[in-house]
Amino acid sequence: MATTITTAAAAAAEGGIPTSVLRLRGEQLVEEHSARRQETAPLDQEGRRSDREYRAPYDGPNPASWPEGRGVPHYRPLRRNEAATRPLGASTDQRIFVTLMMTGVFVLGRVHGAWTSTVGRVADLWEYPIGGQF
């Protein structure tokens, strides 16, 4: 008992949260959660997941501008037109959310550009002084 109190006091003195406090509630929920029971995806002989597609490795030389040094990976060219390597989200809901968000950013940028090139050059509408500038 004295060891537990000493350990908890030492953790609290160091600015950490004592383990006894962390385990007060919710530990059973964590142990029962489905993520704890998930199995890993099957791997092939090369250590790659069988449920994913991998592109062939690039065997060409590094470009002259590519840095050489310890820990610098070999050059791999980008496939800019391959949408499968740049998914918009893991599910349809995420894809819709990201598409709507980026469309809104694009529309706001276009509206701002149109406003500043027409009426915004003449009128000072919607321009307000900000903290300490007035």
C-alpha angles and dihedrals in degrees: 000000000000090000091054093050091046092049092047091047091048092050091048091047090053091053096255129122113254115246091234090061093047092054097049096101140005099029092115091050090053092051092048096046116118092235090067090056098047118118122225120252115266114263129213126222093279093053095254124136114252094216094064135068119234125196122230114271119256110251099181126107125274114262118253091251093054113108118245119210148103113308095011109130122228118268117274117184119228123245099215097176098050107097094186091070091052106045119186092220145334094257139025091258092055091046091053091047095050092045093051092046094051092044089054091050090050093049093048090051092051093047090050091050093049092047096049093047095050125020096005092067091061107029127053093211116150093015111123132175113257126216112314098356096100 
